[in-house]
Amino acid sequence: MREGTPSRCMAAMWLQLHFAALLSVLGAHEAKAQRLVLPLTEVTHGGEAATLLGRRLKLDSHPNALGNYDNVQYHVQIEIGADCPDQPRQEFKVVPDTGSSDLWIPAVNCTHCKSRTQKFDITKSCQAEQIGNRITFRYGDGTVANGGSFYDTVRVGDLEVEGQLLIQVDHMESDTHMKSDGILGLAHHYASDRSLRGETFVSTLFREHPHLPAQFSFYLTGRGSNDAKSQLVFGDPDLASHSKETRFRYGKGQYMSTTDLWLTSVWSVGWSDTGVEVTFPDRGTLGAPALIDSGSSLLVIEPGVYDRLISELRWRFTNCHSLPEQQILSCDCPPANDLSRIPQLVINIIDEHDKQFSLCMSPDEFILESVDPITGRTSCVPSIQRGSASQPVPLIFGMTFMRAFYTTFDFKHGRIGFARSNLSPLPGLAQCSADAQPLLRRSIWVLSLLVAVASVCFACYVFFVPGYPPAKARPPSQVPAAA
């Protein structure tokens, strides 16, 4: 039996699934703060409407609706198998996961799999081709799963790929809190030797559909987002429909050249206007690698960075206590749920030109509100989790982060782009800084500049104005005597 590693970040993803169980017990609901939503309206003056319509018709965009389980897990519908007489395609709900490579579903003979999940019957797929080798998955929560690999046709929405490598899991040694049937790994390539047998789903998709813009995007919404539905979009991201901004800002993609993970570069993480900022100077202009992970629920931060960040939040709340199993903080919510004393989370990204741009998250976006179903007591849970020193990268930004930003994964250029979601309470291109007194610092800088300019002007006056300085007076010995 050959053992495979699904992806180094899968341990983090499965750790997040414990948080789903916590929220289920507490009856968790995301904070229902009033958010400023700026819907995009079509222009109707003259020929501009026709131009806009023509532009939209040219989009090669393939959106797929995502189901939402308690804001901690999203799933997409897929079909496996070709159209054959008396053998319809088999349907599954899978987690679209940018933190792993493999596409797997439970087999019909799976032991210890959840009873309510859909099971794959390979005998009912007319084009399935078994490979024969077995693959074992080991996850961070202690779960061990293994199964056999095979090729088959996979359809996601209106896009179809043939000869895709899949795994049918037939044995699991422990149960999990995952509510979906399986996982749709969206990593850009395999890090293991499975690349000798096949390609990842996104590799196959863009190879078999060369006309399709080689990127996919996530538009994640919360449960209380009215009619806005979460989507996984293949091809053109259609910014006008999902963002307050007109373009993506891309992080440096250099870390992705040696891994299958979707990584970007982060210069610093901190809290706005507090002076609390954690940088990674030992990594130079590359910054710290951050995984953008649609399979994780929270923001998972390595212990040293987490401890420095969470201490700044703790004193701003009352009655805070840590939940050791979940490695998160729970506090009493402020009166009337007033989060005005809570700073914004500032994430400074390094772009492809080694310049920085800030991504700001408001308290409404990273503070979850939970209600105890027995006592009715409300608590506020920062959606920031203390990770482990052994996690694959220092920073993992999960669904909480991706609800604030429309995120695109550029397969062709190996980079990740961010644009403010149209459901975010913050405006497009929002600015934020961790400086404790940014106005004072800027005032001092301006004053210093004015003093320097004045000094230069005075020096020019001294050297170039005629008659200055005045001629020296003669010494007394040289003064002629009086007649």
VOKE-987469 format. One record per residue (C-alpha): x, y, z; residue in one letter; residue number from 1. Coordinates in nm, 2 decimals, padded with zeros to 4 digits. Layout:
REM residues N
      px      py      pz  type  seq
       X       Y       Z     A  NUM
...
This chain:
REM residues 483
      px      py      pz  type  seq
   00.00   00.00   00.00     M    1
   00.14   00.34  -00.09     R    2
   00.08   00.62   00.15     E    3
   00.01   00.97   00.03     G    4
  -00.01   01.31   00.20     T    5
  -00.31   01.51   00.09     P    6
  -00.15   01.85   00.17     S    7
   00.04   01.98   00.46     R    8
  -00.23   02.23   00.53     C    9
  -00.51   01.97   00.57     M   10
  -00.42   01.93   00.94     A   11
  -00.52   02.29   00.99     A   12
  -00.84   02.25   00.79     M   13
  -00.96   01.95   00.99     W   14
  -00.88   02.14   01.31     L   15
  -01.13   02.40   01.20     Q   16
  -01.40   02.14   01.18     L   17
  -01.39   02.12   01.56     H   18
  -01.49   02.48   01.57     F   19
  -01.81   02.39   01.37     A   20
  -01.90   02.16   01.65     A   21
  -01.85   02.44   01.91     L   22
  -02.07   02.68   01.72     L   23
  -02.34   02.41   01.69     S   24
  -02.34   02.37   02.07     V   25
  -02.35   02.74   02.14     L   26
  -02.60   02.81   01.87     G   27
  -02.35   03.04   01.71     A   28
  -02.45   03.32   01.48     H   29
  -02.23   03.57   01.31     E   30
  -02.27   03.92   01.44     A   31
  -02.57   04.08   01.29     K   32
  -02.43   04.43   01.26     A   33
  -02.58   04.66   01.01     Q   34
  -02.35   04.66   00.71     R   35
  -02.32   04.92   00.44     L   36
  -02.40   04.75   00.11     V   37
  -02.35   04.94  -00.21     L   38
  -02.52   04.75  -00.49     P   39
  -02.39   04.81  -00.83     L   40
  -02.66   04.95  -01.07     T   41
  -02.65   04.94  -01.44     E   42
  -02.60   05.26  -01.64     V   43
  -02.90   05.35  -01.85     T   44
  -02.79   05.67  -02.02     H   45
  -02.78   05.65  -02.40     G   46
  -02.57   05.37  -02.54     G   47
  -02.39   05.30  -02.22     E   48
  -02.64   05.03  -02.11     A   49
  -02.59   04.85  -02.44     A   50
  -02.21   04.87  -02.40     T   51
  -02.23   04.73  -02.05     L   52
  -02.46   04.45  -02.16     L   53
  -02.23   04.37  -02.45     G   54
  -01.93   04.35  -02.20     R   55
  -02.12   04.11  -01.98     R   56
  -02.21   03.89  -02.26     L   57
  -01.84   03.85  -02.34     K   58
  -01.76   03.72  -01.99     L   59
  -01.65   03.36  -01.98     D   60
  -01.77   03.32  -01.63     S   61
  -01.90   03.00  -01.48     H   62
  -02.05   03.06  -01.13     P   63
  -02.15   02.77  -00.90     N   64
  -02.37   02.81  -00.60     A   65
  -02.22   02.72  -00.26     L   66
  -02.41   02.58   00.03     G   67
  -02.34   02.73   00.37     N   68
  -02.32   02.53   00.70     Y   69
  -02.32   02.77   01.00     D   70
  -02.06   03.00   00.83     N   71
  -01.79   02.74   00.91     V   72
  -01.81   02.52   00.60     Q   73
  -01.92   02.57   00.24     Y   74
  -02.00   02.30  -00.02     H   75
  -02.05   02.27  -00.39     V   76
  -02.25   02.02  -00.59     Q   77
  -02.05   01.79  -00.82     I   78
  -02.14   01.50  -01.04     E   79
  -01.92   01.19  -01.11     I   80
  -01.96   00.97  -01.41     G   81
  -02.05   01.00  -01.77     A   82
  -02.40   01.00  -01.93     D   83
  -02.46   00.63  -01.99     C   84
  -02.79   00.43  -02.03     P   85
  -02.94   00.32  -01.70     D   86
  -02.64   00.47  -01.51     Q   87
  -02.70   00.83  -01.41     P   88
  -02.43   01.05  -01.28     R   89
  -02.37   01.02  -00.90     Q   90
  -02.41   01.35  -00.71     E   91
  -02.20   01.47  -00.41     F   92
  -02.16   01.77  -00.19     K   93
  -01.79   01.85  -00.15     V   94
  -01.59   02.11   00.03     V   95
  -01.40   02.33  -00.23     P   96
  -01.07   02.34  -00.06     D   97
  -00.77   02.55  -00.18     T   98
  -00.56   02.40   00.10     G   99
  -00.55   02.04  -00.05     S  100
  -00.48   01.87  -00.38     S  101
  -00.71   01.56  -00.39     D  102
  -01.07   01.50  -00.50     L  103
  -01.22   01.23  -00.28     W  104
  -01.56   01.10  -00.19     I  105
  -01.68   00.81   00.03     P  106
  -01.71   00.47  -00.13     A  107
  -02.03   00.26  -00.10     V  108
  -01.85   00.01   00.12     N  109
  -01.68   00.27   00.35     C  110
  -01.65   00.17   00.71     T  111
  -01.69   00.44   00.98     H  112
  -01.80   00.69   00.73     C  113
  -02.10   00.91   00.82     K  114
  -02.42   00.73   00.76     S  115
  -02.59   01.03   00.60     R  116
  -02.33   01.11   00.34     T  117
  -02.37   01.00  -00.02     Q  118
  -02.16   00.70  -00.12     K  119
  -01.99   00.63  -00.45     F  120
  -02.07   00.30  -00.62     D  121
  -01.80   00.25  -00.88     I  122
  -02.00  -00.04  -01.04     T  123
  -02.26   00.22  -01.14     K  124
  -02.02   00.44  -01.33     S  125
  -01.98   00.31  -01.69     C  126
  -01.65   00.49  -01.76     Q  127
  -01.47   00.46  -01.42     A  128
  -01.12   00.31  -01.44     E  129
  -00.97   00.18  -01.13     Q  130
  -00.59   00.24  -01.09     I  131
  -00.54  -00.01  -00.82     G  132
  -00.30   00.17  -00.58     N  133
  -00.43   00.29  -00.24     R  134
  -00.38   00.63  -00.08     I  135
  -00.38   00.71   00.29     T  136
  -00.48   01.04   00.45     F  137
  -00.37   01.14   00.79     R  138
  -00.53   01.45   00.94     Y  139
  -00.44   01.68   01.23     G  140
  -00.74   01.57   01.44     D  141
  -00.63   01.21   01.44     G  142
  -00.85   01.10   01.16     T  143
  -00.70   00.84   00.93     V  144
  -00.87   00.76   00.59     A  145
  -00.77   00.56   00.30     N  146
  -00.91   00.44  -00.03     G  147
  -00.84   00.34  -00.38     G  148
  -00.77   00.58  -00.67     S  149
  -00.95   00.58  -01.01     F  150
  -01.02   00.79  -01.32     Y  151
  -01.37   00.92  -01.41     D  152
  -01.56   01.21  -01.55     T  153
  -01.64   01.50  -01.31     V  154
  -01.89   01.78  -01.37     R  155
  -01.90   02.10  -01.17     V  156
  -02.19   02.32  -01.28     G  157
  -02.17   02.35  -01.66     D  158
  -01.80   02.25  -01.68     L  159
  -01.69   01.89  -01.73     E  160
  -01.35   01.72  -01.72     V  161
  -01.27   01.37  -01.83     E  162
  -01.01   01.13  -01.70     G  163
  -00.99   01.30  -01.36     Q  164
  -00.80   01.13  -01.08     L  165
  -01.02   01.07  -00.78     L  166
  -01.01   00.86  -00.46     I  167
  -01.29   00.66  -00.31     Q  168
  -01.24   00.64   00.06     V  169
  -01.35   00.30   00.20     D  170
  -01.21   00.32   00.55     H  171
  -01.20   00.59   00.82     M  172
  -01.06   00.52   01.17     E  173
  -01.24   00.81   01.34     S  174
  -01.54   01.03   01.28     D  175
  -01.52   01.40   01.20     T  176
  -01.74   01.71   01.21     H  177
  -01.74   01.75   00.84     M  178
  -02.09   01.80   00.71     K  179
  -02.02   01.74   00.34     S  180
  -01.96   01.41   00.16     D  181
  -01.60   01.47   00.05     G  182
  -01.33   01.72  -00.06     I  183
  -01.27   01.89  -00.39     L  184
  -00.90   01.98  -00.37     G  185
  -00.82   02.30  -00.56     L  186
  -00.44   02.31  -00.52     A  187
  -00.26   02.40  -00.84     H  188
  -00.06   02.08  -00.86     H  189
   00.03   01.77  -00.66     Y  190
   00.32   01.78  -00.42     A  191
   00.33   01.40  -00.40     S  192
   00.41   01.13  -00.65     D  193
   00.04   01.12  -00.75     R  194
   00.14   01.35  -01.03     S  195
   00.28   01.05  -01.21     L  196
  -00.08   00.92  -01.23     R  197
  -00.29   01.23  -01.30     G  198
  -00.35   01.59  -01.24     E  199
  -00.53   01.80  -00.99     T  200
  -00.88   01.91  -01.08     F  201
  -00.79   02.26  -01.17     V  202
  -00.50   02.14  -01.38     S  203
  -00.73   01.91  -01.57     T  204
  -01.00   02.18  -01.60     L  205
  -00.78   02.45  -01.76     F  206
  -00.60   02.20  -01.98     R  207
  -00.92   02.06  -02.13     E  208
  -01.08   02.41  -02.15     H  209
  -00.80   02.62  -02.29     P  210
  -01.04   02.90  -02.39     H  211
  -01.14   02.95  -02.02     L  212
  -00.95   03.22  -01.83     P  213
  -00.72   03.02  -01.60     A  214
  -00.85   03.14  -01.26     Q  215
  -01.12   03.07  -01.01     F  216
  -01.27   03.30  -00.75     S  217
  -01.46   03.27  -00.42     F  218
  -01.75   03.50  -00.33     Y  219
  -01.84   03.40   00.03     L  220
  -02.14   03.54   00.21     T  221
  -02.27   03.49   00.56     G  222
  -02.60   03.33   00.66     R  223
  -02.77   03.67   00.71     G  224
  -02.67   03.82   00.37     S  225
  -03.03   03.84   00.24     N  226
  -03.04   03.73  -00.12     D  227
  -02.66   03.72  -00.18     A  228
  -02.55   03.37  -00.24     K  229
  -02.20   03.23  -00.20     S  230
  -02.03   03.13  -00.53     Q  231
  -01.73   02.95  -00.67     L  232
  -01.66   03.11  -01.00     V  233
  -01.44   02.95  -01.27     F  234
  -01.30   03.17  -01.54     G  235
  -01.38   03.54  -01.55     D  236
  -01.44   03.66  -01.19     P  237
  -01.69   03.94  -01.30     D  238
  -01.58   04.19  -01.04     L  239
  -01.88   04.42  -01.11     A  240
  -02.11   04.16  -00.96     S  241
  -01.91   04.08  -00.64     H  242
  -01.69   04.37  -00.54     S  243
  -01.67   04.73  -00.44     K  244
  -01.35   04.77  -00.63     E  245
  -01.27   04.76  -01.01     T  246
  -00.96   04.55  -01.00     R  247
  -00.78   04.29  -00.79     F  248
  -00.46   04.37  -00.60     R  249
  -00.22   04.08  -00.62     Y  250
   00.02   03.95  -00.36     G  251
   00.37   03.82  -00.44     K  252
   00.35   03.46  -00.56     G  253
   00.71   03.36  -00.52     Q  254
   00.63   03.11  -00.24     Y  255
   00.40   02.91  -00.47     M  256
   00.69   02.81  -00.69     S  257
   00.80   02.53  -00.46     T  258
   00.47   02.41  -00.31     T  259
   00.12   02.30  -00.41     D  260
  -00.03   02.55  -00.16     L  261
  -00.20   02.88  -00.26     W  262
   00.03   03.12  -00.08     L  263
   00.08   03.50  -00.07     T  264
   00.33   03.72   00.10     S  265
   00.25   03.92   00.42     V  266
   00.47   04.19   00.56     W  267
   00.29   04.24   00.89     S  268
  -00.02   04.18   01.09     V  269
  -00.15   04.42   01.35     G  270
  -00.43   04.63   01.50     W  271
  -00.52   04.97   01.36     S  272
  -00.41   05.28   01.55     D  273
  -00.27   05.08   01.84     T  274
   00.10   05.05   01.76     G  275
   00.06   04.67   01.79     V  276
   00.21   04.52   01.47     E  277
   00.40   04.19   01.41     V  278
   00.65   04.19   01.13     T  279
   00.87   03.91   00.99     F  280
   01.20   04.09   00.93     P  281
   01.40   03.76   00.90     D  282
   01.22   03.69   00.58     R  283
   01.32   04.01   00.40     G  284
   01.11   04.15   00.12     T  285
   00.94   03.81   00.08     L  286
   00.75   03.85   00.40     G  287
   00.58   03.56   00.57     A  288
   00.39   03.30   00.36     P  289
   00.02   03.30   00.42     A  290
  -00.21   03.03   00.30     L  291
  -00.55   03.15   00.17     I  292
  -00.76   02.84   00.26     D  293
  -01.12   02.80   00.17     S  294
  -01.12   02.48   00.38     G  295
  -01.05   02.65   00.71     S  296
  -01.31   02.84   00.91     S  297
  -01.09   03.09   01.10     L  298
  -00.77   03.28   01.08     L  299
  -00.51   03.04   01.22     V  300
  -00.20   03.22   01.35     I  301
   00.12   03.06   01.48     E  302
   00.15   03.08   01.86     P  303
   00.41   03.36   01.89     G  304
   00.22   03.60   01.66     V  305
  -00.13   03.49   01.80     Y  306
  -00.02   03.57   02.16     D  307
   00.10   03.92   02.07     R  308
  -00.22   04.00   01.88     L  309
  -00.48   03.85   02.12     I  310
  -00.34   04.03   02.42     S  311
  -00.45   04.36   02.26     E  312
  -00.80   04.24   02.22     L  313
  -00.84   04.07   02.56     R  314
  -00.83   04.39   02.76     W  315
  -01.09   04.56   02.54     R  316
  -01.35   04.30   02.64     F  317
  -01.47   04.17   02.98     T  318
  -01.48   03.82   03.13     N  319
  -01.26   03.67   02.86     C  320
  -01.15   03.31   02.88     H  321
  -00.97   03.07   02.65     S  322
  -01.13   02.76   02.51     L  323
  -00.83   02.52   02.53     P  324
  -00.97   02.25   02.29     E  325
  -01.05   02.50   02.02     Q  326
  -00.76   02.74   02.10     Q  327
  -00.98   03.05   02.07     I  328
  -01.09   03.33   02.30     L  329
  -01.45   03.39   02.42     S  330
  -01.56   03.71   02.59     C  331
  -01.87   03.90   02.70     D  332
  -02.00   04.12   02.42     C  333
  -02.00   04.50   02.49     P  334
  -02.33   04.66   02.58     P  335
  -02.56   04.69   02.28     A  336
  -02.29   04.50   02.09     N  337
  -02.10   04.82   02.04     D  338
  -01.77   04.72   01.88     L  339
  -01.64   05.08   01.83     S  340
  -01.36   05.02   02.08     R  341
  -01.23   04.73   01.88     I  342
  -00.96   04.81   01.63     P  343
  -00.95   04.69   01.27     Q  344
  -00.73   04.40   01.18     L  345
  -00.45   04.52   00.95     V  346
  -00.29   04.28   00.71     I  347
  -00.01   04.43   00.50     N  348
   00.04   04.23   00.18     I  349
   00.36   04.25  -00.03     I  350
   00.28   04.29  -00.40     D  351
   00.48   04.17  -00.70     E  352
   00.69   04.49  -00.70     H  353
   00.79   04.46  -00.33     D  354
   00.55   04.73  -00.23     K  355
   00.29   04.70   00.04     Q  356
  -00.09   04.74   00.04     F  357
  -00.31   04.70   00.34     S  358
  -00.62   04.47   00.37     L  359
  -00.84   04.60   00.65     C  360
  -01.10   04.39   00.84     M  361
  -01.36   04.56   01.05     S  362
  -01.46   04.41   01.39     P  363
  -01.80   04.32   01.24     D  364
  -01.61   04.09   01.00     E  365
  -01.38   03.90   01.25     F  366
  -01.59   03.90   01.57     I  367
  -01.85   03.62   01.58     L  368
  -02.15   03.64   01.82     E  369
  -02.27   03.33   01.99     S  370
  -02.57   03.27   02.21     V  371
  -02.59   03.00   02.47     D  372
  -02.91   02.81   02.40     P  373
  -02.96   02.73   02.77     I  374
  -02.87   03.06   02.95     T  375
  -02.93   03.29   02.66     G  376
  -02.60   03.46   02.74     R  377
  -02.43   03.63   02.45     T  378
  -02.06   03.60   02.39     S  379
  -01.82   03.75   02.14     C  380
  -01.56   03.52   01.98     V  381
  -01.27   03.67   01.77     P  382
  -01.24   03.43   01.48     S  383
  -00.86   03.41   01.53     I  384
  -00.73   03.07   01.64     Q  385
  -00.40   02.99   01.81     R  386
  -00.23   02.76   01.57     G  387
   00.06   02.52   01.63     S  388
   00.44   02.57   01.58     A  389
   00.43   02.28   01.33     S  390
   00.16   02.42   01.10     Q  391
   00.29   02.45   00.74     P  392
   00.29   02.83   00.73     V  393
   00.28   03.10   01.00     P  394
  -00.05   03.24   00.88     L  395
  -00.37   03.06   00.75     I  396
  -00.65   03.29   00.64     F  397
  -00.98   03.10   00.61     G  398
  -01.34   03.17   00.54     M  399
  -01.37   03.46   00.78     T  400
  -01.11   03.64   00.58     F  401
  -01.25   03.54   00.24     M  402
  -01.60   03.68   00.34     R  403
  -01.44   04.02   00.36     A  404
  -01.26   04.00   00.02     F  405
  -01.36   03.86  -00.31     Y  406
  -01.06   03.64  -00.37     T  407
  -00.93   03.51  -00.70     T  408
  -00.67   03.23  -00.75     F  409
  -00.48   03.30  -01.07     D  410
  -00.37   02.96  -01.20     F  411
  -00.19   03.10  -01.51     K  412
   00.03   03.35  -01.32     H  413
   00.06   03.17  -00.99     G  414
  -00.08   03.45  -00.77     R  415
  -00.37   03.54  -00.55     I  416
  -00.57   03.87  -00.59     G  417
  -00.80   04.05  -00.34     F  418
  -01.08   04.30  -00.39     A  419
  -01.32   04.43  -00.12     R  420
  -01.65   04.23  -00.12     S  421
  -01.96   04.43  -00.20     N  422
  -02.10   04.29   00.13     L  423
  -01.82   04.43   00.35     S  424
  -01.91   04.72   00.58     P  425
  -01.59   04.89   00.48     L  426
  -01.56   05.09   00.16     P  427
  -01.35   04.99  -00.14     G  428
  -00.98   05.05  -00.11     L  429
  -01.02   05.11   00.27     A  430
  -00.70   05.24   00.43     Q  431
  -00.58   05.13   00.77     C  432
  -00.25   05.14   00.97     S  433
  -00.12   05.00   01.29     A  434
   00.05   05.33   01.38     D  435
  -00.06   05.43   01.73     A  436
  -00.09   05.80   01.64     Q  437
  -00.08   05.83   01.26     P  438
  -00.19   06.19   01.25     L  439
   00.08   06.30   01.50     L  440
   00.34   06.10   01.31     R  441
   00.23   06.26   00.98     R  442
   00.23   06.61   01.13     S  443
   00.58   06.56   01.26     I  444
   00.69   06.44   00.92     W  445
   00.53   06.74   00.74     V  446
   00.68   06.98   01.00     L  447
   01.03   06.83   00.95     S  448
   00.99   06.86   00.58     L  449
   00.90   07.23   00.61     L  450
   01.20   07.30   00.84     V  451
   01.43   07.13   00.58     A  452
   01.29   07.33   00.30     V  453
   01.32   07.65   00.50     A  454
   01.69   07.57   00.58     S  455
   01.76   07.52   00.21     V  456
   01.60   07.85   00.12     C  457
   01.80   08.03   00.39     F  458
   02.12   07.88   00.26     A  459
   02.05   07.99  -00.09     C  460
   01.98   08.34   00.04     Y  461
   02.31   08.35   00.22     V  462
   02.52   08.25  -00.08     F  463
   02.34   08.41  -00.37     F  464
   02.19   08.74  -00.25     V  465
   02.43   09.04  -00.35     P  466
   02.58   09.24  -00.06     G  467
   02.52   08.96   00.20     Y  468
   02.70   08.92   00.43     P  469
   02.80   09.29   00.48     P  470
   03.17   09.40   00.44     A  471
   03.38   09.38   00.75     K  472
   03.47   09.71   00.92     A  473
   03.83   09.83   00.91     R  474
   04.05   09.77   01.22     P  475
   04.11   10.08   01.43     P  476
   04.48   10.09   01.34     S  477
   04.38   10.15   00.97     Q  478
   04.15   10.45   01.04     V  479
   04.32   10.77   00.91     P  480
   04.41   11.03   01.18     A  481
   04.20   11.35   01.20     A  482
   04.36   11.65   01.04     A  483
